[in-house]
Amino acid sequence: MTAFRPFTWVGSALAIVLVFVYFNSTHEPPADFRYVNSSGIHTLDPARMSWTQDFRVALNIWEGLTTSDPRTNQPQAGAAVFPPEVSPDKLTYTFEIRDDARWSNGDPVLAGDFIRGWRRGMEPGTGTDYTFLFTDNIVGANEYVQWRQQATGALTAMDRLRHGWGIDAQAAMSLSRHDIFEAIQSQLSSDVDVNDDREEGEALAGRLAAADIDWEVLYERVFDLHVADMKRRFAKVGLEAVDDKTLVVKLLRPCPYFLDLTSFPLFLPCHASVELLREGGAAGLTPEGLVVYDPQWTKPGRGKNGYPGLITNGPYSVSDWKFKRRLRMSANPFHRAFEMMASQTIDMLVYENISAALMAYEAGDVDFLPGMDVPYDHEIARLAKTGQRPDFHICKTFATYFMSFNCVDKRIEDRPNPFIDARVRRAFALAVDKNAIVNAVLQRGDHVAHTFVPPGALAGYHSPAGLQMDIAQAKNLLEKSGYPDGEGLPAVTLLYVPSDERVCQALAHMWETNLGAKVELRCQETKSFAQSKANHQFMIARGNWYGDYYDPTTFLGCFDTGNGNNDSGYSNKVYDALLDRARNTTNETQRLKLLADAERMIVEEDFPIIPLLHYASPIAIKPSVSGLFPNPRLWFPFQYVSVER
Amino acid sequence: MTNGAADSLVSGRKSCWLRFCANRFAVVGLVVFATVLLIALASLPWTTRWYNVQSLDSAVRAAPMTLPAVAFDAYGKALNHGVRSDWPRLDRFAWRATSWMGHDDLGRSLLCRILPATLLSLIIGGCAAFVAVVVGSTWGATAALMGGRVDAMMMRMVDVLYSLPYILMVILMKVAITRPLTSLLDGHAMLAQLIILVVAIGGVSWLTLARVVRGQVLSLRTQPFVEAARANGAGVFYLLRRHILPNVAGPIVIYATLVIPQAILQESFLSFLGIGVQQPIPSLGRLAADGVESVNAFVGFWWLIAFPCGALVVTLIALNFIGDGVRDAIDPKSSQATLI
């Protein structure tokens, strides 16, 4: 018997562990509908979102003034009566918020909630990449945002100075742009004339720190003035809650896609309870003058200051969020469609590895895969196309995959950059066999792209033709720019992320054989790639762009001089002028024609990018699921979904 | 005394070789390895030109032994050949051989990639092993001979390096020296990468050898003939060169033969993770990594994974057999000629 004792010990230890594991694992019933998000969501704050998977959740838990049709993405009724009242000059939109529009705690949705949500998108502390959607369209928004940015910049600088921390050149320059600078300047030893120059800024920063100024008093004065001014300034923005249920929006110029924008996550409302988590003193501003909310406001469940947890007005609300594991949504009982919603609970599961997600789907643990970026996606596409797997669908998306050239930097890593010459860019573009890339390398059934804006997606927009492959002309162009047969051309670097491996090797081979160029492949992990690209540390780099709203400007705006997404650094006055004229044209046909002319410059002459393809995205929907429709933006409203079990 | 040592080394060599030949596995390993090396070297005139010839047509993922006729032009172009009838016979044979292992997802001949990849892996492995042996034996011998505080300090350094995860060290090394080395080499990124790989792998493989050699030298140090030399006023380097190194040569050779396959494996592992050589230069780990992507629940392009892994396995097993054979041959006491 004694010989068995160790086994008894091991056995009982194992039993204890098993019991522990059993009771420690939660036994929630599976959700009615389960889908997979490959990397989890980045944020639930609509003002900070820029990823499709985040949009997908946001549009299910919130509801804008309009919503997007599940098949076509065209605007349809949302929290407001559809269509809203539009003035004859198309500059004033009057939204009547429905009486049955309610938050997930039963509160009625008010016009003020929309103003609060939109304002978060504009404020320097809360808004991010998409602030331009407001400032480009809404009366007074640009002035307000500029004023706020200037003031917060100056306040940040003065806040540092009053603590004796010293400031950098940028802070000094932002202070010099503020009205208070005149008063300061008289106390500096000599006159300072600050242009946007780093050295002068640094000199000024030193002088400001050394100056004999009572920053404490000055800061208080500016801060109080700013707080008093804020309300008055914001009142000039063309957003007005005429009464609790009526929102009037005044536009700068007619915007044919405005109702499309109001379904976009940035234009979602925000419940008043968020103010409980506002940081800063009585004024509700941080010392830097920013409006900041505790990031915990997007979490479900009670928080500090009696915060009730995230309250939303969409068909669903977030009931549980396990970071990087699972997000559970349950139907909002106060939503008007509550009775009709077949799926009461939705699980968004996180699988970092899409192949694993696909296996879970095959095993029946998942009902829906909104993306299948697996290395063997060509096989998925083949199965979908041949009808062998009727549950695999191909979504033609409103997106373009391209290669960007660095058009500005003369030297990159001690090497001259040949791509400042538009002819070289054009030669490289002409030497690419896009058909081979789409049909032989990728075999996913994508659409060959000769233009930046996906053609045919926008009614009334006539895309330019773009250029077909022409190796003879490419060689000719290269010779004209001083590199006959690629001689003298410095080694070209091609920067990409691991998923582009095959395409980029094929591209390199095409340029090597067709043009005689020497191409160095450089693969970087996604995060460092994004950094390199933003810092212009590349000659050619991969890129893709998903259209945010149905208008060519969502694409073409990327090449406006100074646009935050202009990674190529492309700058052409003629192009900017065309976009500007289009912005100020009231005639829709004329406007689209101007935009097409602008696009022609990109895809037929200057080539800041080589458009390669418009994605066809495979998705998998279990046959037992109904009410899910492939759509170009890959936004999926789950309120119509039902699953037969 | 010294004369006697040299004598026994010479006569040892002969008996070593005999013992090695008596080991069947070792001989098979040597033959296989020599064959692989020979084929890889002999095919270089073709593979260096063909390893990146892409035929984006019917050749994409073409199965082994299916001959893509369209690819002929591309291969010919790379050799500066004209029409097919003008090709020399050898070239035509080489062209037929390209399809023996199938084609990858860019329509490149897998054989033309595996052969130079094996060679590259061997070069990297061999160089890394060399670095490891030189650094490790010098370090261990120096520590043992210096003794005292220096010995303690040197060996604690080894201990510290031992406790660091080697992948982390390799990545740190790569990050630290890529840029300066590339600019030093006048922008030859490819060469810089190879050197970094060799230095990185060699830099983490010398630790065990340093300990082994130190132990050996410590016991040698107390031997009468060393003490006699020291009493005659011999310096550290004289001792090393004359007495110590010839006597620890055995363990060093044994260890070196085992480090080579290990280094190849590490190179493959790093390339598999994507931090080895950059595309389109083939290495066995890189090819295996590409092949793994092709294995899935729906369809298997088996040749993309089978052949690169097969080449890796064959090379490694052959090298390990050789290593074991050499160990048994040099130090017959260590094993009773049993291998597995």
HADDOCK unambig.tbl for C-alpha pairs under 7 A between the chains (distance, minus, plus):
assign (segid A and resid 375 and name CA) (segid B and resid 293 and name CA) 5.57 0.50 0.50
assign (segid A and resid 376 and name CA) (segid B and resid 293 and name CA) 6.83 0.50 0.50
assign (segid A and resid 376 and name CA) (segid B and resid 294 and name CA) 6.15 0.50 0.50
assign (segid A and resid 436 and name CA) (segid B and resid 56 and name CA) 6.10 0.50 0.50
assign (segid A and resid 440 and name CA) (segid B and resid 56 and name CA) 5.50 0.50 0.50
assign (segid A and resid 440 and name CA) (segid B and resid 57 and name CA) 6.08 0.50 0.50
assign (segid A and resid 440 and name CA) (segid B and resid 60 and name CA) 6.82 0.50 0.50
assign (segid A and resid 441 and name CA) (segid B and resid 56 and name CA) 6.79 0.50 0.50
assign (segid A and resid 441 and name CA) (segid B and resid 105 and name CA) 6.77 0.50 0.50
assign (segid A and resid 441 and name CA) (segid B and resid 106 and name CA) 6.11 0.50 0.50
assign (segid A and resid 505 and name CA) (segid B and resid 280 and name CA) 6.72 0.50 0.50
assign (segid A and resid 521 and name CA) (segid B and resid 278 and name CA) 6.97 0.50 0.50
assign (segid A and resid 521 and name CA) (segid B and resid 279 and name CA) 6.39 0.50 0.50
